[in-house]
Amino acid sequence: MYEFALARMRQSGMKVATVATGGDPSHAPARRAYRKAGFDVEIPSVWMCRKL
């Protein structure tokens, strides 16, 4: 699935693909899948939330 989407992106002329997921333990499987698919650059970020 990843390779199909990435191939289409390349064919369209895109140079970079970005994925995002949570940093908490429940998102560990997603991070593993993205790394396995070749996503190897991590950019630290912080999302701030406020419960209403």
N, C-alpha and C positions, 0 to 999 in steps of 0.2 A: 504494500500500500504506500509506504513512504517513498520507495523508489519510483513508483508510477507518478506520484505527485511531483517529486523533485525533477524528474525527467521533463514533465510538462512545463515546469517553471523554467528550466534551462532552455527549452525550445522557444519559450516566449522572450528570452533574452535576459531573464533575471540573473543577477550575480550572487545574491545572498538569500538564504532561506532562514527564517527565524521561527522558533517555537517558544512557548512560554508554559510554565507549570509552577505549581507551588513548591516551596522549599521545605515543607513539613513532611514528616514520615509517611503520611498517607499518599503522597505524590511520588514516592521513591520508585514504584514500578514505571511510571511515565518517564522519569528521568533516565532510568536504565534503558528503556526502549529508545529514547531520543539519542542517547550516547551510542547505542548499538547501531543506529541508523546513520551515525557519522557526525552528529551535532556535538562538537567538542570545545566550543568557546562559550564560557559562562560569563555573563555580565551581571554583577550584583545589582540588585535594585530593592527598593522598599515600597510597598503599597501600604498606605495608611488608611485605616477604617475606623469608623465610629458607630457603635451600636445605637440605634435610635429607639 
